[in-house]
């Protein structure tokens, strides 16, 4: 009998392996599209097939070992009379497996909720400038002497509200320049990041002016700069407007004095993984690789068509390339978005596996307690009371899983959120929501088996020997 049990378990495991490969082959294109991946079974057959076979054999042996060595040792007379009782160790093992499965499911549910909450926070947080309805014309500097005529023509296109020119655009991979400034009387230089912009950049991105003024073509602003609030704090000025600092050259010597003419409210020029640091803007009137075009409405197709037509008329020799600022900034969190989608899939699989295990345990429990159910029905217990009695045990198991998962989920959530300089707090309601969701799924899973057991005629249960 031992060989029979092991062989049957191994065969079932082998069939499951084949089905797993079929399901993976069918679902892999959808999964790649969802997470923007390039996974392929064909590229991994060399190690996946032998590994899968090895796992199938191992799982078959492990799964078949219990019936092979435990059930084969039972006395046939006891088994045939239906008086086989579960040992305490067997009950504890089954309960432990359910607890572990729902422990993992609640962890994944909690992680998925927190990831999506953080992503919603990132999308809704005020960055300090407006990204909506903003077209970014890339490589505008290839127009050379035709850049200013192109800007003039672009501003005359119906639907264009304003334009702004800069040497780079906000984002993780932006080409900000690094600069060091020496204040009069200071012993240590101040290090900042910066970018060059024209006078229309600030109003086009709707950045908030805190003090002073923005760049103005009516002023000689070639030696002026606008700084953010963090730079004001770093310089230590109470009133920064009109203060002069010297730009340090490549030899480490201050040689170019710049005058602070304006202060903008702190803005997020990099991803929310990093804190806002000192930032400066210097002036350009005709040089820039990125032209920001704000449209008056979200219907930008006609504007894009006319921008491309205008670009082609400039005879630049390069194709018209553009992007949308909000989509560019959204790419800063592409890894988190993909991880959230992956975790959603894993959560669904974990919940499905946990519910399958719970369904089997519910059927087994109902079978073991059929006589007790019959007695209770004879004594006047209602159908609902029987269902509640059978489901109560599983509810306790899920609650144990919830209690065990809370500290673990909280720890890993804090570790992940700490990678962001700007983040949400872990709301206790997340754990309550995950626990309620797990309990509801457990009830839905066992309700059918409980109803079947409770609906059986008690006479049929009590007349069995």
C-alpha positions, 0 to 999 in steps of 0.5 A, a space after each residue: 500500500 505504501 508504494 501505491 500511495 506514493 505512486 498516486 501522489 507522484 502522478 497527481 503532482 506530475 499532472 499538476 506540473 503539466 497543468 502549471 506549465 500550460 497555465 503559465 504559457 497561457 497567462 504569461 503574455 497577459 502578465 508581461 503586458 500588466 507589468 511591462 515585462 519580457 518573461 519567456 518560457 522558451 528562454 528558461 526551459 533548460 532549467 525550468 523543466 528539470 527543476 519542475 520535475 524535481 519539485 513534482 517528485 519531491 512534492 509527490 513524495 512529501 504529500 504521499 508520505 502521510 497516507 503511505 505511512 500513517 493511514 496504512 498503519 490503521 486497523 482495517 476493522 476500525 476503518 471499515 466501521 467508520 470509527 476512525 478518529 483524528 489524532 490531536 497531532 493531525 488536527 493541529 497540523 491541519 489547523 496550522 496549515 490554514 493559519 499559515 496560509 491565511 497569515 501569508 494571504 493577510 500579509 499580501 493583502 496588507 502589502 497590496 493596500 499599502 502600496 496602492 495607498 502610497 502610489 495614490 499619495 504620490 500621484 495626488 501630492 502637490 509637487 510645487 508646479 502644475 503638470 497637467 495639460 503640459 506638452 514637452 517638446 524634446 531636443 528643442 536645441 537642435 533648431 539652433 537659430 530657428 528656436 526662437 522663431 519656433 517658440 513664437 509660432 508655437 505661441 500663436 497656435 490656437 489652444 496654446 496657453 503659454 510656453 517655457 524654455 529650459 535646459 532640462 525637465 523635472 525628474 529623476 534623470 534630469 540633467 541638472 547642473 551642480 554648482 557651488 557658491 561662496 557667500 561673502 564672509 563664509 568659510 564653506 561653500 554651498 552646494 546646489 543643483 540647478 537648471 537654466 530657464 527663460 522668463 516664461 518658464 515659471 508662469 508656464 509651470 505655475 510655480 509659486 513666487 515667495 519673494 522678489 520676482 521671476 526673470 524678466 526680459 526687460 532686466 539684465 538677468 544674465 547674472 541673476 538667479 532665482 532660488 528655492 526656499 531650501 537654498 534660502 535656508 542653506 544660505 542663512 538669509 533672512 532677506 535673500 533678495 538682492 544678496 550676491 553670491 559668487 559661483 565657484 569655477 572649476 579651479 575651486 575659485 569664486 569668480 562670477 557674482 550672481 544676484 538673487 532676484 527671486 525665491 520660489 516655493 520649494 518644489 519636487 524636482 526629483 522623485 519623492 524618494 528624495 528630500 527637497 534640497 537647495 536649488 537655483 535657476 539661472 537665466 537663458 533667453 534662447 538656449 534650451 533642450 526642452 520647450 514646455 507647452 501648456 495647452 488650454 484644454 486636454 484636447 491636445 491632438 490639434 495642438 500637437 499636429 500644428 506643433 509638428 507641422 511648425 517643427 517640420 517647417 523649420 527644416 531642423 533635419 530631426 524628427 519632432 519628439 514630444 512627451 507629456 510631463 505628467 506621464 514622464 513624472 509617473 515613470 519615476 515610480 514605474 518600479 513601484 507600480 509594477 511591484 504593486 501589480 505583481 503583488 496583486 497577482 500573488 495576493 490573488 493566488 495566495 487567497 485562492 490557495 488558502 480558500 482551497 485548503 480551507 474548503 477541504 478542511 471544512 468538508 473534513 470537519 463537517 464529515 467528522 462532526 456529522 453525528 454531533 450535527 444530527 444530535 443538535 438538530 434533533 435537540 432543536 438547533 436551527 440551520 443558522 446555528 449549525 452553520 455558525 457553529 461550524 464556521 466559528 472554528 475557521 473564524 478563530 483560525 483566521 483571527 489567529 492569522 490576523 494577530 500573527 500577521 499584524 506585527 510582521 506586516 507593520 514591520 515590512 510596510 515601514 521598511 518599504 515606506 522608509 525608502 520614500 522621503 515623503 510617505 503615508 503613515 501606516 493606518 491601523 484600518 488597513 489591518 482591520 480591512 485585511 482581516 475583515 476581507 480574510 474573514 469574509 472570504 473564509 466564511 464564503 468558502 466554508 458556508 457551502 460545506 456548512 450548509 450542506 452538513 446542516 441540511 442533512 436529515 439528522 436521521 441519516 446521520 444518527 443511524 450510522 454505526 
